[in-house]
Amino acid sequence: MGDLFTPSHRPEKDYSLRQLWRTLRGLPTAAMQGVSSMSPLNLRMPDDWDTTTLDYETPHGIRRANVTVIPAKDPLGVVGFMPGWKTSVLDKIEAIEDFRNSGYSVVSIRLVNPGLETGSLADSLQRIKSFGFSDDSPLYNAYSKDLPRFVVTHSTSGMLFQHALIDARYHGQKLPSIAHAFHTAPFFDTSGSSEEFHPLSHWLYKRHARRHFNELAGTPFMDRLYYYFRGISHMLFEEDPSGRPTHGQILEISQYGKSYFARKEQEIISGCSPLTIPQTFVISTDDSFSCPDTAEKAALYERAEVRFCEAQHNPLLAFPVRRWVIDRMKELTVPAELLRSVEDSPFISEADLQHADDGALPLHQFT
């Protein structure tokens, strides 16, 4: 972990009236931004991407999930990618293509599409356990078993992955043979209204959410006022409302994050938590959906490496972040004497280089 957890990296709490106003102003932030699909409606799967299926067991019987397989030529390793809530692999197509062009085949499974109902996270957790923790998963049998496996998660998938790790240890299962897991913008609580770090705004938002439990975020009158107040009213017309969660679903996701900490603290007491895999939490300090403080706390509990950036809720869409992830995978994959020749493989476009050189995206930990 190095010096990543020194006080300079954790902002001091500010109890001033100005900070209180900022907190109240960001009350329903978790419901507003960063959760809907980023892919254009007309974007379709590239012709050289394949699909397969994964059968997994749930309390309601065996279910089947689609798995996307993106093959690399002469792969150096395999990346298991788990998108966030109500998103798919197409939302991160730039990052996926960079992974593949850098020599890593990608196998991806998405979370359950919950529609407007709550209760889908239990099913999604089973998907993640079957996909990332079972030898029968396409993540392990679609390519040679000699290739190293990596995991990249986003948002809610990162939190559910930690639940899956606890379940595996609790049931005495062998942990998956994953060389490293990278969790981008992991969601454990809502930004601006975290129960632990923002108790007042949490109480206010929870009260609001319970009154509009089955309504999509952005549709209640107070939500729309928030959009106008923040100067983002254009999102009301540009976004597909079905891509947003209901307020009840936001509360459910946050509750899963809360239960993770309760389970983890009990696990630490029992002495089982040291059994884990290498992990890095990529946390955005400018995240409008996931609370950076709770994500950092989870990383500390997991003894994981932490990297900070200012990429809002989609770090993989920021070129310096995904370049750093790829470089880390290369360090863990390629012998030092071959690394130089691998780095000569072009996966960086001139536009990306210009974007990075312009300093358009400040990513202090990714220099």
C-alpha positions in Angstrom: 0.0 0.0 0.0 3.0 2.3 0.4 2.1 5.8 1.4 -1.3 5.7 -0.3 -3.1 5.8 3.1 -1.2 8.8 4.6 -3.4 11.6 5.9 -2.6 13.7 2.8 -4.6 11.3 0.7 -7.6 11.3 2.9 -9.3 14.7 3.1 -10.0 16.2 6.5 -13.6 16.4 7.5 -15.0 19.9 7.1 -17.9 20.8 9.4 -18.3 24.4 8.2 -21.6 25.8 7.0 -20.3 26.0 3.5 -19.5 22.3 3.5 -22.9 21.5 5.0 -24.5 23.4 2.1 -22.4 21.5 -0.4 -23.5 18.3 1.1 -27.2 19.2 1.0 -26.8 20.4 -2.5 -25.5 17.1 -3.5 -28.2 15.2 -1.7 -29.6 13.0 -4.5 -26.3 13.0 -6.5 -26.2 9.2 -6.5 -29.5 9.1 -8.2 -28.6 11.6 -10.9 -25.4 10.9 -12.7 -23.0 8.2 -13.7 -25.4 5.2 -13.7 -26.9 5.1 -17.1 -25.5 3.5 -20.2 -22.7 5.5 -21.9 -22.9 3.6 -25.2 -24.8 5.1 -28.1 -28.2 3.5 -28.8 -27.1 2.5 -32.3 -23.8 0.9 -31.2 -23.8 -2.8 -32.0 -21.3 -5.6 -31.1 -18.3 -5.8 -33.5 -18.4 -8.7 -35.9 -15.2 -10.3 -34.5 -16.6 -10.4 -31.0 -18.1 -13.8 -30.0 -20.8 -14.9 -27.5 -21.3 -17.9 -25.4 -23.4 -18.7 -22.3 -22.9 -19.5 -18.6 -25.3 -21.5 -16.5 -25.4 -20.6 -12.9 -27.4 -21.7 -9.9 -29.8 -19.4 -8.0 -32.3 -20.0 -5.2 -34.9 -20.0 -8.0 -33.1 -22.7 -10.1 -30.6 -22.8 -12.9 -30.4 -19.6 -15.0 -28.4 -18.8 -18.1 -26.4 -15.6 -18.8 -24.8 -14.4 -22.0 -21.0 -14.0 -22.0 -19.1 -11.9 -24.5 -15.8 -13.2 -25.7 -13.3 -10.8 -27.4 -10.3 -12.7 -28.7 -6.8 -11.2 -29.0 -4.2 -12.5 -31.4 -1.6 -14.6 -29.6 -3.0 -13.5 -26.2 -0.7 -12.8 -23.3 -3.5 -13.2 -20.8 -7.2 -13.1 -20.3 -9.3 -10.3 -18.7 -12.6 -11.1 -17.0 -14.6 -7.8 -17.3 -17.7 -7.2 -15.2 -19.5 -4.0 -16.1 -21.5 -2.0 -13.6 -25.2 -1.7 -12.9 -27.4 -1.5 -16.0 -24.3 -1.3 -18.3 -22.7 -3.7 -20.7 -19.3 -4.3 -22.3 -20.3 -1.9 -25.1 -20.2 0.9 -22.7 -16.4 0.4 -22.3 -15.7 -0.5 -25.9 -12.6 1.8 -26.1 -11.0 0.2 -23.1 -11.9 -3.3 -24.3 -10.3 -2.8 -27.7 -7.2 -1.4 -26.0 -7.0 -4.5 -23.8 -7.3 -6.7 -26.9 -4.9 -4.7 -29.0 -2.4 -4.9 -26.1 -2.5 -8.7 -26.2 -5.3 -9.6 -23.7 -8.4 -11.5 -24.7 -11.5 -10.3 -22.8 -14.4 -12.4 -21.4 -17.3 -10.3 -20.1 -20.5 -10.9 -18.2 -23.0 -8.2 -17.2 -25.1 -7.9 -14.1 -28.8 -8.9 -14.2 -30.9 -6.2 -15.9 -33.4 -5.4 -13.1 -35.9 -3.4 -14.9 -37.8 -1.4 -12.3 -37.8 -4.0 -9.6 -35.6 -4.5 -6.6 -34.1 -7.8 -5.7 -31.8 -8.4 -8.6 -28.5 -8.1 -6.7 -28.8 -11.6 -5.2 -29.0 -13.0 -8.7 -26.1 -10.8 -9.9 -23.9 -12.0 -7.1 -24.5 -15.6 -8.2 -23.5 -14.6 -11.7 -20.2 -13.1 -10.5 -19.5 -16.2 -8.3 -20.1 -18.6 -11.2 -18.2 -16.4 -13.7 -15.1 -15.5 -11.5 -14.9 -18.4 -9.0 -15.8 -21.5 -10.9 -13.4 -23.6 -13.1 -16.4 -24.2 -15.5 -16.6 -20.5 -16.4 -15.7 -19.3 -19.9 -13.2 -17.1 -18.1 -11.1 -20.2 -17.5 -12.0 -22.6 -20.2 -12.4 -20.3 -23.3 -8.6 -20.0 -23.6 -5.5 -22.0 -22.5 -5.3 -22.5 -18.8 -1.6 -21.5 -18.9 -2.5 -17.9 -19.6 -2.8 -15.6 -16.5 -6.2 -14.4 -15.6 -7.1 -10.8 -14.6 -10.4 -9.3 -13.4 -11.6 -5.8 -14.1 -14.8 -4.7 -12.4 -16.8 -1.4 -12.4 -19.0 0.2 -9.8 -21.5 -2.3 -8.3 -19.7 -5.3 -9.7 -16.6 -4.4 -7.6 -18.7 -4.4 -4.4 -20.4 -7.7 -5.3 -17.0 -9.2 -6.1 -15.9 -8.6 -2.5 -19.1 -10.3 -1.3 -18.1 -13.3 -3.5 -14.6 -13.4 -2.0 -16.1 -13.5 1.5 -18.5 -16.3 0.5 -15.7 -18.3 -1.0 -13.7 -18.1 2.2 -16.7 -18.8 4.4 -17.5 -22.0 2.5 -13.9 -23.1 2.4 -13.6 -22.8 -1.4 -10.4 -22.5 -3.3 -9.9 -18.9 -4.3 -9.8 -18.2 -8.1 -6.5 -18.3 -9.8 -6.6 -14.6 -10.6 -3.2 -12.8 -11.0 -4.7 -9.4 -10.1 -8.1 -7.8 -9.8 -8.7 -4.1 -10.7 -11.8 -2.5 -9.4 -12.7 0.8 -11.1 -15.0 3.2 -9.2 -16.1 0.5 -6.8 -19.5 1.3 -5.3 -20.1 0.8 -1.6 -22.2 3.8 -0.8 -23.6 6.9 -2.5 -21.5 9.9 -3.1 -22.6 12.9 -1.1 -25.0 10.9 1.1 -22.9 8.1 2.6 -24.4 6.8 5.8 -21.0 6.9 7.5 -19.4 10.0 6.0 -22.4 12.2 5.3 -25.0 11.1 8.0 -27.3 14.2 7.7 -27.6 14.1 3.9 -28.0 10.3 4.1 -31.0 10.7 6.4 -32.5 13.3 4.0 -31.9 11.3 0.9 -33.2 8.1 2.5 -36.4 9.9 3.5 -36.7 11.2 -0.1 -36.0 7.8 -1.6 -38.5 6.0 0.5 -41.2 8.4 -0.6 -40.3 7.7 -4.3 -39.3 4.1 -3.9 -40.6 2.8 -7.3 -39.8 6.0 -9.3 -36.9 6.3 -11.6 -34.2 8.7 -10.5 -34.8 12.0 -12.1 -38.5 11.7 -12.5 -39.9 12.9 -9.1 -40.5 16.7 -8.9 -37.6 17.2 -6.4 -35.2 15.3 -8.6 -36.1 17.5 -11.6 -35.6 20.6 -9.5 -32.2 19.2 -8.6 -31.3 18.9 -12.3 -32.2 22.5 -12.9 -30.5 23.7 -9.8 -27.2 22.0 -10.8 -27.4 23.3 -14.4 -27.7 19.8 -15.8 -31.3 19.9 -16.9 -30.3 18.9 -20.4 -29.7 15.4 -19.0 -33.5 15.1 -18.5 -34.0 15.2 -22.2 -30.7 13.5 -23.4 -30.7 10.5 -21.2 -32.9 7.5 -21.5 -34.7 7.4 -18.1 -34.8 3.6 -18.2 -31.1 3.6 -17.9 -31.4 5.1 -14.4 -32.2 3.1 -11.2 -35.3 3.7 -9.1 -34.7 5.2 -5.7 -35.5 1.9 -4.2 -32.8 0.2 -6.2 -30.3 2.8 -5.1 -31.2 2.1 -1.5 -30.8 -1.7 -2.2 -27.3 -1.2 -3.7 -26.2 0.9 -0.7 -27.6 -1.7 1.7 -25.4 -4.4 0.0 -22.4 -2.1 0.5 -23.3 -1.7 4.2 -23.7 -5.4 4.6 -20.2 -5.9 3.1 -18.6 -3.9 5.9 -20.5 -5.8 8.5 -19.5 -9.1 7.0 -15.9 -8.0 6.5 -15.5 -6.8 10.1 -16.8 -10.1 11.4 -14.4 -11.9 9.0 -11.4 -9.8 10.3 -12.3 -10.8 13.9 -12.5 -14.5 12.8 -9.0 -14.3 11.2 -10.1 -15.5 7.7 -9.7 -12.2 5.8 -5.9 -12.6 5.0 -6.9 -15.3 2.5 -7.4 -13.2 -0.6 -6.1 -12.3 -4.1 -4.0 -9.3 -5.2 -6.3 -6.3 -5.8 -6.2 -2.6 -6.8 -9.0 -0.1 -6.2 -9.0 2.7 -8.7 -11.0 5.4 -7.0 -12.1 8.7 -8.5 -12.1 11.6 -6.2 -14.6 13.3 -8.6 -17.1 10.5 -8.6 -20.7 11.7 -8.7 -22.2 8.2 -7.9 -19.8 6.2 -5.7 -18.5 7.5 -2.4 -14.7 7.7 -2.6 -14.3 7.5 1.2 -16.2 4.2 1.6 -14.4 2.7 -1.4 -11.0 3.7 0.2 -12.2 2.1 3.5 -13.1 -1.1 1.7 -9.6 -1.1 0.1 -8.0 -0.8 3.5 -10.1 -3.7 4.8 -9.1 -5.8 1.8 -5.4 -4.8 2.1 -5.6 -3.7 -1.5 -3.5 -1.2 -3.4 -5.3 2.2 -4.0 -4.9 4.5 -7.0 -6.7 7.9 -7.1 -7.8 9.7 -10.2 -10.3 12.4 -11.3 -12.3 10.5 -13.9 -15.8 10.8 -12.4 -17.6 7.4 -12.4 -16.0 5.9 -15.5 -12.3 5.6 -15.0 -11.7 3.1 -17.8 -13.0 5.7 -20.3 -10.0 7.9 -19.2 -7.1 7.0 -21.4 -4.4 7.4 -18.6 -6.3 5.0 -16.3 -6.7 2.2 -18.8 -3.1 2.6 -20.0 -2.0 2.3 -16.4 -4.1 -0.9 -15.9 -2.6 -2.4 -19.1 0.9 -1.5 -18.0 0.3 -3.2 -14.7 -1.0 -6.3 -16.4 2.1 -6.4 -18.6 4.4 -6.2 -15.6 2.6 -9.2 -14.2 2.5 -11.1 -17.5 5.6 -10.5 -19.6 9.2 -11.3 -18.7 11.3 -8.1 -18.3 13.4 -9.0 -21.3 10.4 -9.2 -23.6 8.5 -6.2 -22.2 10.1 -3.7 -24.5 9.1 -5.6 -27.6 5.5 -5.9 -26.3 5.3 -2.2 -25.6 6.2 -1.5 -29.2 2.8 -2.9 -30.1 0.7 0.1 -31.0 -2.6 0.5 -29.1 -2.4 4.2 -28.4 -4.0 6.4 -31.0 -2.6 9.8 -31.9 -5.8 11.4 -30.6 -5.3 9.7 -27.3 -1.7 10.9 -27.1 -2.8 14.4 -27.9 -5.6 14.2 -25.3 -3.1 13.1 -22.6 -0.5 15.7 -23.6 -3.0 18.5 -23.4 -3.5 17.6 -19.8 -7.3 17.6 -20.3 -7.8 15.0 -17.6 -5.8 15.5 -14.4 -5.0 12.0 -13.0 -2.5 12.7 -10.3 -1.7 9.0 -9.5 -1.4 8.1 -13.2 1.6 10.2 -14.2 
